Every structure is written in C-alpha cells, then in structure tokens.
Amino acid sequence: MSKSVGPVLRMSDDVDGIVAAIVDDNPGQEVTVVDRGAYTRVSGDGELRVTRESIERHLGRDFAMRQLEGLMSAFAGRIEMTSDEVRWRLKSENPVSGGPATPGRAEDPA
C-alpha cells in the first residue's frame, strides 16, 4: 500500500478489540494487520476510521477515545479525533476548499 494510513498500537489487553473495531468500521476496504509482538500495525489505503461504539462493542465495556492516544506509539497519515471517532487519512486535499493544500498559507475565509 503506497498510500497507507493507520495506527501503530502498543501491545495491551485492548489491542484485539480495537483492531476488530477498525476492521468493522471500514467495510469493503482492505485492512492490513501486522502483529510484531510488542506492537501491532494497522493500515488501510487512504483513510481508516474507528468509532467509540465499535470499540465498546468489541471490548464489552465503556471506552473513552482519549485512551486510544495512550495505546498508539505512532500512526501514519493525519489524525482527526473526536469523543466518538478517530480518522487517519492522507493530507491530499484542503478540507476548506477541497483543492490542493498549500503549506504555510492560511485559508482566507472571505
């Protein structure tokens, strides 16, 4: 995958449930999971997402999305995190205009 994005998760009791939730939340997309013992790399092409609801369903308990930050040793792509969802995606378009992003230049809101 040349445009792969996603988390690198430290080994913990929650990793299997989080990986299963990522797979569930990305139907129709090939999700690659590489278990290296001390960490697990999860990647997909262009964009991956995971929801709190899916993680809680797989873990069988409440889960605050901020806990995911402590489990990630790294990630590929840009990350967008809310209390309900995390997305990893490529920086390919400017979210304001939909066009190519220009580094170092703020968008004019007018």
N, CA and C of each residue as an Amber inpcrd file, in Angstrom:
protein
   330
   0.8390000  -1.1790000   0.0000000   0.0000000   0.0000000   0.0000000
   0.8810000   1.2380000   0.0000000   0.8700000   1.9780000  -1.0520000
   1.7110000   3.1660000  -1.1210000   1.1000000   4.3540000  -0.4020000
  -0.2000000   4.3530000  -0.1740000  -0.8810000   5.4590000   0.4960000
  -1.4990000   4.9770000   1.7980000  -0.7700000   4.1760000   2.5420000
  -1.3410000   3.5780000   3.7420000  -1.3500000   4.5510000   4.9160000
  -2.4130000   4.4540000   5.6940000  -2.5930000   5.2480000   6.9030000
  -3.0840000   4.3140000   8.0030000  -2.9230000   4.7330000   9.2500000
  -3.4390000   3.9550000  10.3600000  -2.5180000   3.9690000  11.5500000
  -2.9820000   3.3590000  12.6450000  -2.2280000   3.3970000  13.8970000
  -1.2170000   2.2650000  14.0510000  -0.2380000   2.5290000  14.9080000
   0.6510000   1.5020000  15.4320000   0.2920000   1.4170000  16.9110000
  -0.2420000   0.2590000  17.3260000  -0.7710000   0.0880000  18.6790000
   0.1900000  -0.7000000  19.5530000   0.4730000  -0.1620000  20.7450000
   1.2860000  -0.8910000  21.7160000   0.5110000  -2.1230000  22.1730000
   1.2280000  -3.1590000  22.5120000   0.5740000  -4.3650000  22.9690000
  -0.1400000  -4.0960000  24.2890000  -1.4120000  -4.4880000  24.3430000
  -2.2130000  -4.3460000  25.5640000  -3.3760000  -5.3280000  25.4720000
  -4.1330000  -5.4270000  26.5510000  -5.2950000  -6.3030000  26.5610000
  -6.3780000  -5.8390000  25.5920000  -6.3540000  -4.5620000  25.1890000
  -7.3960000  -3.9990000  24.3340000  -7.0970000  -4.0720000  22.8410000
  -5.8930000  -4.4540000  22.4640000  -5.4920000  -4.3880000  21.0540000
  -6.3960000  -5.2140000  20.1480000  -6.6950000  -6.4470000  20.5020000
  -7.5180000  -7.2830000  19.6250000  -8.8980000  -6.6700000  19.3880000
  -9.5060000  -6.1210000  20.4280000 -10.8050000  -5.4950000  20.2900000
 -10.7530000  -4.2370000  19.4380000  -9.7040000  -3.4420000  19.5990000
  -9.5610000  -2.2180000  18.8050000  -9.3260000  -2.5610000  17.3380000
  -8.4960000  -3.5470000  17.0730000  -8.2460000  -3.9720000  15.6900000
  -9.5450000  -4.4800000  15.0620000 -10.3030000  -5.2910000  15.7900000
 -11.5830000  -5.7980000  15.2680000 -12.5450000  -4.6490000  14.9840000
 -12.5480000  -3.6330000  15.8410000 -13.4180000  -2.4680000  15.6330000
 -12.9960000  -1.6960000  14.3810000 -11.7020000  -1.5380000  14.1640000
 -11.2270000  -0.8500000  12.9580000 -11.6610000  -1.6050000  11.7160000
 -11.5150000  -2.9240000  11.7310000 -11.9390000  -3.7370000  10.5840000
 -13.4430000  -3.5660000  10.3530000 -14.2490000  -3.6270000  11.4080000
 -15.7070000  -3.4590000  11.2860000 -16.0910000  -2.0920000  10.7390000
 -15.3790000  -1.0520000  11.1590000 -15.7370000   0.3130000  10.7710000
 -15.2460000   0.7010000   9.3770000 -14.5860000  -0.2150000   8.6900000
 -14.0780000   0.0540000   7.3410000 -14.4950000  -1.0500000   6.3710000
 -15.8090000  -1.2680000   6.2370000 -16.2820000  -2.3460000   5.3600000
 -15.9070000  -2.0790000   3.9010000 -15.5620000  -3.1330000   3.2150000
 -15.2090000  -3.0080000   1.8110000 -13.7940000  -2.5180000   1.5610000
 -13.0680000  -2.2140000   2.6260000 -11.6870000  -1.7600000   2.4860000
 -10.7520000  -2.8330000   3.0170000  -9.6590000  -3.0480000   2.3170000
  -8.6540000  -3.9870000   2.8030000  -7.9000000  -3.3460000   3.9590000
  -7.9760000  -3.9760000   5.1210000  -7.2620000  -3.5070000   6.3010000
  -6.1620000  -4.5180000   6.5860000  -4.9280000  -4.0440000   6.6100000
  -3.7810000  -4.9110000   6.8580000  -3.4060000  -4.8240000   8.3310000
  -3.2270000  -5.9800000   8.9620000  -2.8520000  -6.0450000  10.3720000
  -1.5610000  -6.8460000  10.4670000  -0.5180000  -6.2170000  11.0110000
   0.7710000  -6.8810000  11.1740000   1.1150000  -6.8800000  12.6560000
   1.1350000  -8.0790000  13.2550000   1.4440000  -8.2400000  14.6750000
   2.9390000  -8.4840000  14.8210000   3.6210000  -7.5600000  15.5000000
   5.0660000  -7.6640000  15.7030000   5.4220000  -8.0340000  17.1400000
   4.4450000  -8.5090000  17.8950000   4.7070000  -8.8930000  19.2820000
   4.5630000  -7.7370000  20.2420000   5.4710000  -6.7720000  20.1820000
   5.4250000  -5.6130000  21.0730000   4.4500000  -4.5560000  20.5730000
   4.1200000  -4.6160000  19.2820000   3.1720000  -3.6570000  18.7150000
   2.4440000  -4.2990000  17.5420000   1.3250000  -3.6880000  17.1750000
   0.5400000  -4.1360000  16.0290000   0.3210000  -2.9390000  15.1220000
   0.6740000  -3.0890000  13.8540000   0.4710000  -2.0270000  12.8640000
  -0.8160000  -2.3400000  12.0940000  -1.7180000  -1.3560000  12.0530000
  -2.9750000  -1.4850000  11.3220000  -2.9540000  -0.4430000  10.2180000
  -3.1930000  -0.8560000   8.9770000  -3.1330000   0.1180000   7.8880000
  -4.1900000  -0.1550000   6.8340000  -4.5700000   0.9250000   6.1820000
  -5.5170000   0.8730000   5.0840000  -5.1050000   1.9160000   4.0590000
  -5.6690000   1.8330000   2.8930000  -5.2920000   2.7240000   1.8020000
  -6.0990000   4.0200000   1.8500000  -5.4310000   5.1430000   2.1130000
  -6.0580000   6.4510000   2.0320000  -6.7580000   6.9460000   3.2810000
  -7.5990000   6.1140000   3.8940000  -8.3290000   6.5370000   5.0910000
  -8.7920000   5.3220000   5.8870000  -8.6860000   5.4380000   7.1990000
  -9.2460000   4.4560000   8.1260000  -9.9820000   5.2250000   9.2080000
 -10.9830000   4.5820000   9.7960000 -11.7070000   5.1930000  10.9030000
 -12.0490000   4.1190000  11.9170000 -12.3060000   4.5630000  13.1390000
 -12.8080000   3.6620000  14.1760000 -13.7080000   4.4960000  15.0850000
 -14.8060000   3.8890000  15.5140000 -15.7510000   4.5950000  16.3740000
 -15.7010000   4.0480000  17.7960000 -16.0400000   4.9120000  18.7260000
 -16.1130000   4.5150000  20.1310000 -17.1310000   3.3860000  20.2950000
 -18.2480000   3.4940000  19.5950000 -19.2970000   2.4810000  19.6740000
 -18.7680000   1.0890000  19.3000000 -18.0000000   1.0120000  18.2210000
 -17.4390000  -0.2790000  17.8010000 -16.4190000  -0.8080000  18.7970000
 -15.5700000   0.0780000  19.2980000 -14.5770000  -0.3600000  20.2880000
 -15.2900000  -0.8870000  21.5280000 -16.2910000  -0.1620000  22.0170000
 -17.0240000  -0.6040000  23.2060000 -17.7210000  -1.9360000  22.9740000
 -18.2590000  -2.1250000  21.7830000 -18.9260000  -3.3990000  21.4600000
 -17.9280000  -4.5530000  21.5120000 -16.7230000  -4.3440000  20.9820000
 -15.7220000  -5.4120000  20.9680000 -15.0660000  -5.6320000  22.3250000
 -14.9120000  -4.5540000  23.1130000 -14.2890000  -4.7020000  24.4380000
 -15.2980000  -5.1180000  25.4970000 -16.5890000  -4.8450000  25.2530000
 -17.6200000  -5.1920000  26.2210000 -17.6670000  -4.2550000  27.4160000
 -17.1780000  -3.0270000  27.2200000 -17.1770000  -2.0400000  28.3000000
 -17.0330000  -0.6450000  27.7070000 -17.2120000   0.3620000  28.5660000
 -17.0350000   1.7500000  28.1380000 -15.5820000   1.9980000  27.7410000
 -15.4020000   2.9090000  26.7960000 -14.0660000   3.2600000  26.3210000
 -14.0800000   4.7290000  25.9300000 -13.1780000   5.5070000  26.4870000
 -13.0250000   6.9150000  26.1140000 -11.9910000   6.9920000  24.9930000
 -12.3170000   7.6770000  23.9270000 -11.4150000   7.7310000  22.7720000
 -10.0410000   8.2850000  23.1260000  -9.9480000   9.1140000  24.1490000
  -8.6300000   9.6350000  24.5370000  -7.7110000   8.5060000  25.0160000
  -8.2900000   7.3700000  25.4450000  -7.4670000   6.2240000  25.8340000
  -6.6830000   5.6710000  24.6450000  -7.2300000   5.8540000  23.4520000
  -6.5600000   5.3500000  22.2610000  -5.2150000   6.0460000  22.0500000
  -5.1310000   7.3240000  22.4150000  -3.8680000   8.0500000  22.2780000
  -2.7440000   7.3630000  23.0470000  -3.0320000   6.8830000  24.2470000
  -2.0330000   6.2070000  25.0620000  -1.6270000   4.8520000  24.5310000
  -2.4790000   4.2560000  23.6950000  -2.1800000   2.9470000  23.1190000
  -1.4270000   3.0400000  21.7910000  -1.4270000   4.2320000  21.1860000
  -0.7370000   4.4090000  19.9060000   0.7010000   4.8520000  20.1440000
   1.6460000   4.0810000  19.6330000   3.0360000   4.5100000  19.7120000
   3.3800000   5.3870000  18.5190000   2.5910000   5.2760000  17.4590000
   2.7930000   6.0720000  16.2550000   1.5580000   5.9090000  15.3760000
   1.5300000   6.6530000  14.2820000   0.4850000   6.4670000  13.2830000
   0.9740000   7.0300000  11.9610000   0.3810000   6.5800000  10.8770000
   0.6940000   7.0900000   9.5470000  -0.4950000   7.9090000   9.0690000
  -0.2220000   9.0570000   8.4590000  -1.2660000   9.9350000   7.9620000
  -1.5720000  11.0320000   8.9570000  -2.6330000  11.7530000   8.6830000
  -3.1180000  12.7890000   9.6040000  -4.1970000  12.1680000  10.4610000
  -4.2810000  12.6210000  11.6970000  -5.2670000  12.0640000  12.6110000
  -6.2920000  13.1370000  12.9690000  -7.5480000  12.7360000  12.9950000
  -8.6460000  13.5900000  13.4440000  -9.3630000  12.8180000  14.5390000
  -9.4340000  13.3990000  15.7290000 -10.0030000  12.6780000  16.8580000
 -11.1270000  13.4820000  17.4950000 -12.2620000  12.8220000  17.7170000
 -13.3610000  13.3910000  18.4930000 -13.6720000  12.4110000  19.6120000
 -14.6480000  12.7240000  20.4320000 -15.0120000  11.8110000  21.5150000
 -15.7300000  10.5700000  20.9970000 -16.1570000  10.5830000  19.7340000
 -16.8860000   9.4450000  19.1640000 -16.1670000   8.7060000  18.0490000
 -15.0980000   9.3050000  17.5020000 -14.4830000   8.7050000  16.3190000
 -13.0470000   9.1820000  16.1480000 -12.2350000   8.3010000  15.5530000
 -10.8790000   8.6700000  15.1400000 -10.7550000   8.3270000  13.6650000
 -10.1550000   9.2550000  12.8980000  -9.8810000   9.0270000  11.4810000
  -8.4090000   9.2720000  11.2090000  -7.8420000   8.3910000  10.4260000
  -6.4910000   8.5690000   9.9060000  -6.6550000   8.7340000   8.4110000
  -6.0910000   9.7890000   7.8390000  -6.2300000   9.9990000   6.4000000
  -5.0060000  10.6900000   5.8380000  -4.8940000  10.6300000   4.5270000
  -3.8030000  11.3150000   3.8490000  -4.0990000  12.7930000   3.7760000
  -3.0520000  13.5890000   3.7500000  -3.2170000  15.0300000   3.5310000
  -3.1310000  15.2480000   2.0290000  -4.2480000  15.1050000   1.3490000
  -4.2290000  15.2630000  -0.0970000  -5.0710000  16.4350000  -0.5640000
  -6.0450000  16.8230000   0.2550000  -6.9010000  17.9280000  -0.1280000
  -7.0670000  18.8850000   1.0270000  -7.2900000  20.1260000   0.7210000
  -7.5760000  21.1410000   1.7120000  -9.0250000  20.9630000   2.1490000
  -9.2960000  20.7320000   3.4450000 -10.6630000  20.4840000   3.8850000
 -11.5870000  21.6840000   3.7020000 -11.0530000  22.9010000   3.5830000
 -11.8990000  24.0810000   3.4170000 -12.3720000  24.2140000   1.9830000
 -11.4370000  24.1340000   1.0330000 -11.7960000  24.3830000  -0.3530000
 -11.9320000  23.1200000  -1.1880000 -11.4060000  21.9890000  -0.6860000
 -11.4440000  20.7570000  -1.4590000 -10.3220000  20.6650000  -2.4780000
  -9.5070000  21.7100000  -2.5980000  -8.3930000  21.7110000  -3.5400000
  -7.1010000  21.3330000  -2.8610000  -6.0090000  21.3660000  -3.6050000
  -4.7150000  21.0150000  -3.0100000  -4.3460000  21.9680000  -1.8840000
  -3.7640000  21.4310000  -0.8560000  -3.3330000  22.2460000   0.2860000
  -2.0350000  22.9520000  -0.0700000  -1.8740000  24.1500000   0.4230000
  -0.6460000  24.9080000   0.2320000   0.0280000  25.0580000   1.5720000
   1.1810000  24.4180000   1.7910000   1.8520000  24.5050000   3.0770000
   2.1730000  25.9480000   3.4410000   1.9790000  26.2920000   4.7130000
   2.3640000  27.5880000   5.2090000   1.4390000  28.7300000   4.8310000
   0.3070000  28.4490000   4.2230000  -0.6170000  29.5110000   3.8320000
  -1.9820000  29.2710000   4.4580000  -2.4530000  30.2210000   5.2160000
  -3.7720000  30.1000000   5.8380000  -4.8400000  30.3940000   4.8000000
  -5.9590000  29.7110000   4.9230000  -7.0850000  29.9440000   4.0260000
  -7.7470000  31.2730000   4.3430000  -8.1160000  32.0190000   3.3440000
  -8.8380000  33.2720000   3.5130000 -10.3150000  32.9300000   3.6230000
 -10.9670000  33.2510000   4.7840000 -12.3540000  32.8630000   4.9680000
 -13.3260000  33.6480000   4.0990000 -12.8840000  34.7310000   3.4670000
 -13.7890000  35.5520000   2.6560000 -14.0310000  34.9640000   1.2950000
